[in-house]
Amino acid sequence: MVTTAPWLPSPGTAQPSPVTPRPGPLGTIAWPASGVSAAGISGIGVLPGPGASQPVPIASVAKVMTAYIILRDHPLGAGEPGPAIVVQPGEAAAYPAQRRNGDSLVPVAAGEQLTERQALEALLLPSADNVAWILARWDAGSQAAFTAQMNTTARRLGMTDTHYTDPSGLSASTTSTAADQVRLGMAAMSEPALAHIVALRSAVIPVAGVVRNYNTLLGQDGITGLKTGSDTAAGGCILLAARQQARGRDTLIVAATFGQPGTMATMLPNALQAGHQLVLALDRALAGPSAQHVSSKKAGKYPGTGHHRARATAKSAGLQGS
């Protein structure tokens, strides 16, 4: 799949996904019956669903870490475009072969200048693998050096069962757990520029033109963003963020479900459907009586992920890929 001929899933056409009721500190939650799942709730922590700690391929959900590191190393203020990133001749020349391979791409041209913000929009909305590789080279000098940063940052965020092997998630050897990606999602949503970009339905990129977000759930039931992924190794994957009012407070929910089954045409809609149902289940649980008695000691805590702390502590060092 290539963004020059985008296929955007319509989750409303999918049938409701089978669920597995499972008791927990918020009462019984209906988790997706297929794949692996977890959730995080601000003020409570990580809630493990089925297979929450099982490492699996995550496809383009890996791009959340790519964006997180770019913004840690090159912060963007509100509305700032950021520095220019120049597409190198070899990166442009590789595009035809990458397209024949079925990679998730945006067209690029040698000498093209993308602002940092535009590059992140291309990375996170149409899930451009080639922009992930360009950003890695721009930030760290090479994909290998950038991938090492991804793994170092994962450890510092408490993502102990995660192993990145590339910046795009195209490689099936990039694996993580639903619980680890929830931890990253909580940290990522504390970065204002990242939270703003993943909430966009579309953006305009040089050469590529208008690009659209594969997350067709935006605006539904408080859902504000994060990242889709799908390929034959990973199945359908979704990491969702939603804002809800719970007990009179604004509450961030991050829900992950990976390995949703289906064909190449249906696995991403199936993941979107399963993720949407999980967000609704968590919303109902937060409104229930059990939520009144929950403390962060009863659920798995995620590490301190405030924007400034995460930046300081981390600094040292499809539809393939949709």
Residue pairs with C-beta under 8 A, 6 or more apart in sequence:
1 7
1 102
1 104
1 318
1 319
1 320
1 322
2 99
2 102
2 103
2 104
2 105
3 104
3 105
3 106
3 107
3 126
3 127
3 128
3 208
3 211
4 105
4 106
4 107
4 208
6 126
6 211
6 212
7 265
7 319
8 212
8 214
8 216
9 214
9 216
9 268
9 269
9 272
10 216
10 269
11 216
11 217
11 269
11 272
11 273
11 276
13 269
14 266
14 269
14 270
14 272
14 273
15 273
16 273
16 277
17 32
17 33
17 34
17 260
17 270
17 273
17 274
17 277
18 32
18 33
18 34
19 30
19 31
19 32
19 33
19 277
19 281
20 30
20 31
20 32
20 33
20 50
21 28
21 29
21 30
21 31
22 28
22 29
22 30
22 31
22 49
22 50
24 47
24 48
24 299
25 44
25 47
25 290
25 294
25 298
25 299
26 41
26 44
26 47
26 282
26 285
26 286
26 288
26 290
26 291
26 294
27 285
27 288
27 289
27 290
27 291
29 39
29 47
29 49
29 281
29 282
29 285
30 277
30 278
30 281
31 37
31 49
31 50
31 278
31 281
32 49
32 50
32 257
32 260
32 274
32 275
32 277
32 278
33 50
34 259
34 260
34 261
34 274
35 50
35 51
35 56
35 235
35 236
35 257
35 258
35 259
35 260
35 261
35 274
36 49
36 50
36 51
36 52
36 54
36 56
36 177
36 178
36 257
36 258
36 259
37 49
37 50
37 51
37 52
37 178
37 255
37 256
37 257
37 258
37 274
37 278
38 46
38 47
38 48
38 49
38 52
38 177
38 178
38 179
38 181
38 182
38 255
38 256
39 46
39 47
39 49
39 182
39 253
39 254
39 255
39 256
39 278
39 282
40 46
40 47
40 182
40 183
40 185
40 186
40 252
40 253
40 254
40 255
40 302
41 47
41 251
41 252
41 253
41 254
41 282
41 286
41 299
42 186
42 251
42 252
42 253
43 249
43 251
43 296
44 294
44 295
44 296
44 298
44 299
45 296
45 299
45 300
45 301
45 302
46 52
46 179
46 182
46 183
46 299
46 300
46 301
46 302
47 282
47 299
47 300
48 179
48 300
49 178
49 257
49 278
51 178
51 259
52 177
52 178
52 179
53 161
53 177
53 179
54 177
54 178
55 161
55 162
55 163
55 175
55 176
55 177
56 175
56 176
56 177
56 234
56 258
56 259
57 169
57 172
57 173
57 174
57 175
57 231
57 233
57 234
57 258
58 169
58 174
58 175
58 176
58 181
58 229
58 234
58 237
58 258
59 169
59 170
59 229
59 230
59 231
59 233
59 234
59 237
59 318
59 320
59 321
59 322
60 104
60 127
60 129
60 168
60 169
60 170
60 227
60 228
60 229
60 230
60 237
60 318
60 321
60 322
61 169
61 176
61 181
61 227
61 228
61 229
61 237
61 238
61 239
61 256
61 258
62 150
62 164
62 166
62 167
62 168
62 169
62 174
62 176
62 229
63 123
63 124
63 127
63 132
63 167
63 168
63 169
63 227
63 229
64 124
64 181
64 184
64 185
64 188
64 226
64 227
64 239
65 150
65 153
65 154
65 164
65 184
66 123
66 132
66 135
66 136
66 146
66 150
66 167
66 168
67 120
67 123
67 124
67 188
67 194
67 197
68 153
68 184
68 187
68 188
68 191
68 194
69 139
69 146
69 149
69 150
69 153
69 314
70 116
70 119
70 120
70 135
70 139
71 120
71 191
71 193
71 194
72 153
72 191
72 310
72 311
72 314
72 315
73 139
73 315
74 82
74 83
74 116
74 139
75 193
75 311
76 82
76 116
76 117
76 193
77 193
78 192
78 193
78 196
80 117
80 193
81 115
81 116
81 117
81 118
82 115
82 116
82 117
83 115
83 116
84 113
84 114
84 115
85 113
85 114
85 115
85 116
85 119
85 134
85 135
85 138
86 111
86 112
86 113
87 108
87 109
87 110
87 111
87 112
87 113
87 114
87 134
88 110
88 134
88 137
89 110
89 111
91 108
91 110
91 130
91 133
91 134
91 137
92 108
92 109
92 110
92 112
93 110
94 130
95 105
95 107
95 108
95 130
98 105
98 129
98 130
99 105
102 318
102 320
103 129
103 130
103 170
103 318
103 320
103 321
104 126
104 127
104 128
104 129
104 318
104 319
104 320
104 321
104 322
105 128
105 129
105 130
106 122
106 126
106 128
106 130
106 131
106 205
106 207
106 208
106 211
107 207
107 208
108 130
108 131
108 134
108 207
108 208
109 207
112 206
112 207
113 206
114 122
114 131
114 134
114 205
114 206
117 193
117 197
118 203
118 205
118 206
119 131
119 134
119 135
119 138
120 135
120 193
120 194
120 197
121 197
121 200
121 203
121 205
121 211
122 128
122 131
122 203
122 205
122 208
122 211
123 131
123 132
123 135
124 194
124 197
124 198
124 213
124 227
125 197
125 200
125 202
125 203
125 211
125 212
125 213
125 214
126 208
126 211
126 212
126 213
126 214
127 214
127 227
127 228
127 229
127 318
127 321
127 322
128 211
129 168
129 170
129 318
129 321
132 166
132 167
132 168
132 169
133 143
133 167
133 168
135 146
135 167
136 142
136 143
136 145
136 146
136 147
136 167
137 143
137 146
139 146
139 149
140 146
140 148
140 149
143 166
143 167
146 167
147 164
147 165
147 166
147 167
148 317
149 317
150 164
150 167
151 162
151 163
151 164
152 314
152 316
152 317
153 314
153 317
154 162
154 164
154 176
154 180
154 184
156 313
156 314
157 183
157 184
157 187
157 303
157 305
157 310
157 314
158 180
158 183
158 302
158 303
159 176
159 180
159 181
159 183
159 184
160 180
161 176
161 177
161 179
161 180
162 175
162 176
162 177
162 180
162 181
163 173
163 174
163 175
163 176
164 174
164 176
165 171
165 173
165 174
166 174
168 321
169 229
169 234
169 321
170 231
170 318
170 320
170 321
172 231
172 233
172 234
178 256
178 257
178 258
179 256
179 300
181 239
181 256
181 258
182 239
182 254
182 255
182 256
182 302
183 302
183 303
183 305
185 226
185 239
185 241
185 254
185 256
186 252
186 254
186 302
186 305
187 305
187 310
188 194
188 195
188 198
188 226
189 195
189 224
189 225
189 226
189 241
189 252
189 254
190 305
190 306
190 307
190 310
191 307
191 310
192 307
195 224
195 225
195 241
197 203
197 225
198 213
198 215
198 224
198 225
198 226
198 227
198 241
199 218
199 224
199 225
200 213
201 212
201 213
201 218
201 219
202 210
202 211
202 212
202 213
203 210
203 211
204 210
204 211
205 211
214 228
214 268
214 319
214 322
215 223
215 225
215 226
215 227
215 228
215 238
215 240
215 272
216 272
217 223
217 240
217 272
217 275
217 276
218 224
218 225
220 276
221 242
221 276
221 279
221 280
221 283
222 242
222 243
222 244
222 253
222 279
222 283
223 240
223 241
223 242
223 276
223 279
224 241
224 242
224 243
225 240
225 241
226 238
226 239
226 240
226 241
226 254
227 238
227 239
228 237
228 238
228 268
228 271
228 272
228 322
229 236
229 237
229 238
229 258
229 318
229 321
229 322
230 236
230 237
230 264
230 267
230 268
230 271
230 318
230 319
230 320
230 321
230 322
231 318
231 319
231 320
231 321
231 322
232 264
232 320
234 258
234 259
235 258
235 259
235 260
235 261
235 262
235 267
235 271
236 258
236 259
236 260
236 261
236 262
236 266
236 267
236 268
236 269
236 270
236 271
236 272
236 274
237 257
237 258
237 259
237 260
237 271
238 255
238 256
238 257
238 258
238 260
238 271
238 272
238 274
238 275
239 254
239 255
239 256
239 275
240 253
240 254
240 255
240 256
240 275
240 276
240 278
240 279
241 252
241 253
241 254
242 252
242 253
242 254
242 255
242 279
242 283
243 250
243 251
243 252
243 253
244 250
244 251
244 253
244 283
244 286
245 251
246 283
246 286
246 287
246 291
247 286
247 291
247 292
251 286
253 279
253 282
253 283
253 286
255 275
255 278
255 279
255 282
256 275
257 271
257 274
257 275
257 278
258 271
260 267
260 270
260 271
260 274
261 267
261 270
262 268
262 269
262 270
264 319
267 319
268 319
268 322
285 291
304 310
